[in-house]
Amino acid sequence: MPLRKLAKVRPISDRAKLQFVENMNNNAMAYVEDKRSDGRVFLSSQHNPQFWFWSDGPDDPHWRYEEV
């Protein structure tokens, strides 16, 4: 998989919603930095590349993402 593929993220938890507003400036686009074989995905904000976060895929309580 080529790195830096775009993904659209959606915050689920209150913590993620706060991070979405403060660190991502309400921009749902993020870059896929790494994708592990166990389904865990490492993402960075398109608006703020210094904000990085993990998503555990469909089981993640904080984030949902969809590759675009």
Order of alpha helices (4+ residues) and beta strands (2+ residues): beta-alpha-beta-beta-beta-beta
